[in-house]
Amino acid sequence: MSALDLEAPGRVSRLRDVARRTAADPASWGVEPRFDAASRWYSRLFAAADHEAWLLTWLPGQSTDLHDHGGSAGTFVIVSGSLTEETVHAGVSGAVLRSDAYVAGDARPFSAQHVHRIVNTSAAPAVSLHVYGPALTQMTRYRLQDGALRVLEIDRAGVAW
């Protein structure tokens, strides 16, 4: 059985542990974080049989679209700065977004069904480390309209990133 078996109840906590260990060891990354004013910068740090790790940088105002992780669970850790996550929740009249702020050292585990958007709402750059299990194969991008999630696009690994 794999260390991050998809059926194991502790899968998300194991991904969190991998993310925390990796975030705490910048010497192991093999790449220095870079910042790009035109778009978020990201680099795949490593891939194992059942998970992968990515390093991302965020200048003020940079964000993702509302998206899922194609069935992968994961954890992101704030290495430096702060980020705001908007997650989709069921509301009285349909889906709504709820915001949570995370600062350096915070870890945010999530299940395979998680839909969210991340944005740097602060005035300072941020760095985050993300671990997904299994490795990402696709991500669906959404728009929240009239309380319902509408699919905008499905991105595939090897094509979109």
C-alpha positions as CSV (number, residue, x, y, z in Angstrom):
1,M,0.0,0.0,0.0
2,S,1.2,3.5,-0.9
3,A,2.1,5.9,1.9
4,L,-0.6,8.2,0.5
5,D,-3.2,5.6,-0.4
6,L,-6.2,7.3,-1.9
7,E,-8.6,5.3,0.4
8,A,-6.7,5.9,3.6
9,P,-8.5,8.2,6.1
10,G,-5.2,9.9,7.0
11,R,-4.3,10.9,3.4
12,V,-5.0,14.6,3.9
13,S,-3.0,14.7,7.1
14,R,-0.1,12.9,5.4
15,L,-0.1,15.5,2.6
16,R,-0.1,18.2,5.2
17,D,3.0,16.7,6.9
18,V,4.8,16.4,3.6
19,A,3.9,20.1,2.8
20,R,5.1,21.3,6.2
21,R,8.4,19.4,6.0
22,T,9.1,20.6,2.5
23,A,8.2,24.2,3.3
24,A,10.5,24.1,6.2
25,D,13.5,23.0,4.1
26,P,14.1,25.6,1.3
27,A,17.5,24.1,0.7
28,S,15.8,21.0,-0.7
29,W,13.7,23.0,-3.3
30,G,16.4,23.2,-5.9
31,V,14.9,26.5,-7.1
32,E,14.7,30.0,-5.7
33,P,11.3,31.7,-5.7
34,R,10.9,34.3,-8.4
35,F,8.3,37.0,-8.8
36,D,6.7,38.0,-12.1
37,A,4.6,41.1,-12.4
38,A,2.7,39.6,-15.4
39,S,1.5,36.4,-13.7
40,R,2.0,34.1,-10.8
41,W,5.3,32.2,-10.9
42,Y,5.3,28.5,-10.1
43,S,7.7,25.5,-10.2
44,R,7.2,21.8,-9.6
45,L,9.6,20.9,-6.9
46,F,9.2,17.1,-7.1
47,A,6.9,14.2,-7.9
48,A,6.6,10.9,-6.1
49,A,4.5,7.9,-7.0
50,D,1.5,9.3,-5.2
51,H,2.0,13.0,-4.6
52,E,3.8,16.1,-6.0
53,A,4.9,19.5,-4.6
54,W,4.8,22.9,-6.2
55,L,6.2,26.3,-5.2
56,L,4.2,29.4,-6.1
57,T,4.8,33.1,-5.7
58,W,2.2,35.9,-5.4
59,L,2.7,39.6,-5.9
60,P,0.0,41.8,-4.4
61,G,-3.3,41.4,-6.3
62,Q,-2.3,38.1,-8.1
63,S,-4.8,35.3,-7.8
64,T,-6.1,32.1,-9.2
65,D,-9.5,31.5,-10.8
66,L,-12.1,29.6,-8.8
67,H,-10.9,26.0,-9.4
68,D,-10.7,22.4,-8.2
69,H,-7.8,20.0,-8.3
70,G,-9.3,17.3,-10.5
71,G,-9.8,14.8,-7.7
72,S,-6.5,15.4,-5.9
73,A,-6.5,16.3,-2.2
74,G,-3.8,18.5,-0.9
75,T,-2.4,21.1,1.5
76,F,-0.9,24.5,0.9
77,V,1.5,26.1,3.4
78,I,2.2,29.8,3.5
79,V,6.0,30.2,3.4
80,S,6.1,33.9,3.6
81,G,3.6,36.8,3.4
82,S,-0.1,36.1,3.6
83,L,-2.9,34.8,1.3
84,T,-6.6,34.8,1.3
85,E,-8.6,31.7,0.3
86,E,-12.2,31.9,-1.0
87,T,-14.0,28.6,-0.7
88,V,-17.3,27.5,-2.1
89,H,-20.0,26.6,0.5
90,A,-23.7,25.8,0.3
91,G,-25.8,28.8,1.2
92,V,-29.6,29.2,1.7
93,S,-30.0,30.3,-2.0
94,G,-27.2,28.4,-3.5
95,A,-23.4,28.4,-3.4
96,V,-21.6,31.3,-1.7
97,L,-17.9,32.2,-1.2
98,R,-16.4,32.3,2.3
99,S,-13.0,34.0,2.8
100,D,-10.2,32.9,5.2
101,A,-6.8,34.6,5.6
102,Y,-3.6,32.6,6.1
103,V,-0.2,33.9,7.2
104,A,3.3,32.6,7.1
105,G,3.5,29.2,8.8
106,D,-0.2,28.4,8.3
107,A,-1.1,25.1,6.6
108,R,-4.5,24.6,4.8
109,P,-5.3,21.0,4.1
110,F,-8.2,20.2,1.7
111,S,-10.1,17.3,0.3
112,A,-10.4,16.0,-3.2
113,Q,-13.7,17.8,-3.6
114,H,-12.4,21.2,-2.6
115,V,-13.2,24.3,-4.9
116,H,-11.4,27.5,-4.1
117,R,-9.7,30.7,-5.2
118,I,-6.5,32.1,-3.7
119,V,-5.5,35.8,-3.8
120,N,-2.8,37.9,-2.4
121,T,-4.9,40.7,-0.9
122,S,-1.9,42.2,1.1
123,A,0.6,44.8,0.0
124,A,3.5,42.4,0.3
125,P,4.6,39.5,-1.9
126,A,3.8,35.9,-0.7
127,V,5.3,32.5,-1.3
128,S,3.3,29.2,-0.8
129,L,4.1,25.6,-1.2
130,H,1.4,23.1,-2.4
131,V,1.4,19.3,-2.2
132,Y,-1.2,17.3,-4.1
133,G,-2.0,13.6,-3.9
134,P,-2.2,12.1,-6.3
135,A,-0.3,14.4,-8.7
136,L,-2.5,16.8,-10.6
137,T,-3.8,15.6,-13.9
138,Q,-6.4,18.2,-14.5
139,M,-8.0,21.3,-12.9
140,T,-11.5,22.6,-13.6
141,R,-12.0,26.4,-13.6
142,Y,-15.4,27.7,-12.5
143,R,-17.4,30.9,-12.3
144,L,-19.9,31.3,-9.5
145,Q,-23.1,32.7,-11.0
146,D,-26.6,33.0,-9.4
147,G,-25.6,30.6,-6.7
148,A,-24.3,27.9,-9.0
149,L,-20.9,26.8,-10.1
150,R,-20.5,27.1,-13.9
151,V,-17.6,25.3,-15.6
152,L,-15.4,27.7,-17.6
153,E,-12.6,25.4,-18.7
154,I,-10.9,22.1,-17.9
155,D,-7.0,22.4,-17.9
156,R,-4.9,19.3,-18.3
157,A,-1.4,18.6,-17.0
158,G,1.2,18.7,-19.8
159,V,-1.0,21.1,-21.8
160,A,-2.0,24.0,-19.5
161,W,1.0,23.7,-17.1
